[in-house]
């Protein structure tokens, strides 16, 4: 079977395995830390969460780094990416420990959010660096498969980390502090794992010698403009990013809806709601895994834009068919299906960006990519907060998202015709 054969080839590559190990540990720590924050904000008995409060928390944690993200990319194109993984994960381990101490103390909410904000700040560097480094450890022929395995494995690791966080929280008598400390430990392990790769291995290219920090900061704005101009010249990458942003918006809105349904409609207690949310996360992760298995084969049959269009079309049909029931079983089924849709589209987008963008610009473009992810997710939370009643049931919201999925499918089919995308068959 071609997929199994290619997976075996990739996993024989020592440097690919080492980069993958850093990703798995780092993103599993992200999953643990994010669940700890979510349960502390949404499911703590002393807190009465609303869709507006969830949106505000997302804005505080993500929006500042929507602005910093592109600037991080300019630095990523100058700093050794291995060093970013080492020091970035060490910093997150320390900062996560600070978050745990703040949970134990009686402090204003803004101080807690500031601590969490620092952890997510470093995250922008690490995730963008992981994507930018991937073409340095695999050849272009295997890049679609590598994008199926690596980012998807990272997402699954984050999902497993989230599941582990739920289990630890229950075992530790609903202690969010213990969960955060587990995340700090995993960040430390990710930092140590990065030492198995040489400093120069992951780029950027040697001729891009890192300038002094002051010079790098002074050239940030100019470098960002260069990155935007480079992206404007690479229409394929720009179109894929636009479609992925819309699909991410839909996924973010549905995430907030499921949070509210789990908290107030499907359960009588916080513990029961937390278990249902954990199940939704697990099913969405299973959708990510399924997308990783199917996407390389599907891209070979219908092309990159064709596969993204088909996925968006699936979302436009299944999202209202299952979501309008507002019942646990159909909505949890939708969590799997839309996890599949979102991750399949992300795999394609990663590959388009990596192949269309020059290596010297990848850090900047992937930071822009990360920025679009954050803005679309926070924007979705804001729209959802305006439309969603306290019980999480909103027919207009479900209808709006179905329309956005449908429009995305139409746009992708149009772009496929414009580019006359060839269909390549694996094997």
Buried (B, 14 or more C-beta within 10 A) or exposed (E): EEBEEBBEBBEEBEBBEBBBBBBBBBBBBBBBBBBBBBBBBBBBEEEEBBBBBBBBBBBBBBBBBBEBBBBBBBBBBBBBBBBBBBBBBBBBBEBBBBBBEBBEEEEEEEEBBBBBBBBBBBBBBBBBBBBBBBBBBBEEEBBBBBBBBBBBBBBBBBBBBBBBBBEBBBEBEBBBBBBBBBBBBBBBBBBEBBEBBEEEBBBBEEEBEBEEEEEBEEBBEEBBEBBBEBBEEBEBBBBBBBBBBBBBBBBBBBBBBBBBBBBBBBBEEBEEBBBBBBBBBBBBBBBBBBBBBBBBBBBBEBBBBBBBBBBBBBBBBBBBBBBBBBBBEBBBBBBBBBBBBBBBBBBBBBBBBBBBBEBBBBBBBBBBBBBBBBBBBBBBBBBBBEBBEEEBBBEEBBBBBBBBBBBBBEBBBEBBEEBEBEEEEBE
